[in-house]
Amino acid sequence: MANLYCQATPHSYLQDRFCTAKGPDTDRLYFLTGHLNLAGTEADRWKLKVVGSGNVAVAAQP
């Protein structure tokens, strides 16, 4: 079985915001993402499942 997970906020999204946008909103986003600590919270091990293969039968080789 194989599962594909995606993080909620991709690094490419944040990089684009930090490199192209300037101002207090960007500064606030930079601070929040840099100081976010989810340790010990309900969201600590949260993952977004995109797709799963389910069980896959593998034929034995003769």
Residue pairs with C-beta under 8 A, 6 or more apart in sequence:
1 52
1 53
1 54
1 55
1 56
2 52
2 53
2 56
3 49
3 51
3 52
3 53
4 49
4 50
4 51
4 52
5 47
5 48
5 49
5 50
6 48
6 50
7 48
8 46
8 48
9 33
14 29
14 33
17 26
17 29
18 26
18 29
18 30
38 44
38 46
